[in-house]
Amino acid sequence: MPLTRKVADLIVPINDYALVSEDSPLSEAILALRKLYCQVEIGKCTEAGHRNILVLDSKGRLVGILDFRTILRTLIPEIAGGLTARLEALGVSVAFAQADSAELDESRLSFRARVIKNADTKVGHVMLQVKGVIQAEDDLLKALKLMYANKITVLPVYDKEELIGVLRESDLFLMVADIITE
Amino acid sequence: MTRTGKMGVLCLALLLSVTLLAGNGLAGEGVMAADATSSAPWWMWPLLLLVVTFVMGVAAVLGGVGGGVLFVPIISGFFPFHLDFVRGAGLLVALSGALAAGPGLLKMNLASLRLAMPVALIASSFAILGAMVGLALPTQVVQIALGVTILGICVLMLIAKKSTVPDVPKADTISSVLRIYGVYQEASTGEIIDWKIHRTWQGLLLFVAIGIMAGMFGLGAGWANVPVLNLLMGAPLKISVATSKFLLSITDTSAAWIYLNQGCVIPMIVVPSLIGIMAGSFVGVRLLKVAKPGLVLI
């Protein structure tokens, strides 16, 4: 029965996962994640690629996680961000409109320049907090419950105190899907 | 509608309000036109204000003028509120637009802090002076001065040309010492533009007058800031527009404190006005998108 298997059977080893320091710029994390995401199947990026990058402190301890959504929200705050960011962009458009400027969509026109600028943000400033961890000896059902309780898609896996890998929601899905084909 | 056409319509509206303003001023009616309004329920005025300022917000965006410059003449001309309350609310109207845009303008590297700071220091100091003078002078005098100023603004709107990137052969000494220069990327073409300014003394002196007028009349001052920064001092148009808006958030705050301290900022007028004009501005920008399908707003 698949769900009686242990977390250790399904983890992605830490050496195969993207890692970044919390003091690094976001651009470094983005390039590392892109490289790993597209290497899983040569020639194209697939759903099987890693969609998160683990953030470590100076002593190599796990302190946070970055996912696609967080990265996009940081790079393009007025689109992917909250209400404040969108109102700011609208405020800029109003400012230019009230000055009778033909180019109201400044926020869109300067898109590239701002993405590059925002990519300088330190990873530690925007990373997500680690919401749950699991031990390698725990069973997969416990991992699944933890993921859904905390609304997360990856769980860092520890062997006692040592971080040894990551358990992903996508691998759990594939495993459950196997039940149907068995 | 062409730019001149738009300006013409706005100027007509302003002139009409100036006529009413002058009527009020000469009649010496200070406070409320009590006879005409005593039978109206209290909530009628805030509601009417909300509707009028909403339309004004749309018109300001479509016409390419600041909300503050429409607010004071039109509300003081058509509503039975004392000019002091209208000026106080007018400053907050201009301030709200500036504060909404300020963070975005800075993040997009459009508003120049180096250009804004010396100018803001002068303009906000004199805006305080202007507010104190404006509140000390008899209302009739301020009303007439406001009317004259609005006529001047109409002329300025109709005749002032804009220069996208003015030719500045050499930065002057004071702007070099204050390090007022910068680089920005013209987003539409990707061109990197190094800009610097000249005629700094003359510009700063004009901001003395702009500060006094902003404080005295509560008009906001984008109509004056942009031509001075762009045409006189030679800052690129985009930098001038963004810095001018950012500048308002400093200048008008100083003056607004004086009005607040004197009890001239009353929520019954300010709250519906701010909501109306902000909502109107946002709707106006969306309407512009419809009017100019090439624009893609976020």
Interface residues (C-beta under 8 A of the other chain):
Chain A: E78 I79 R86 L87 E88 A89 L90 G91 V92 S93 V94 A95 F96 A97 Q98 A99 D100 S101 E103 L104 D105 E106 S107 R108 L109 S110 F111 A113 R114 K117
Chain B: R3 K6 A60 V61 L62 G63 G64 V65 G66 G67 G97 A98 A100 A101 G102 P103 G104 L105 K107 M108 N109 L110 Q185 A187 S188 G222 V226 L237 K238 V241 A242 S244 K245 S281 F282 G284 V285 L288 L295 V296 L297 I298
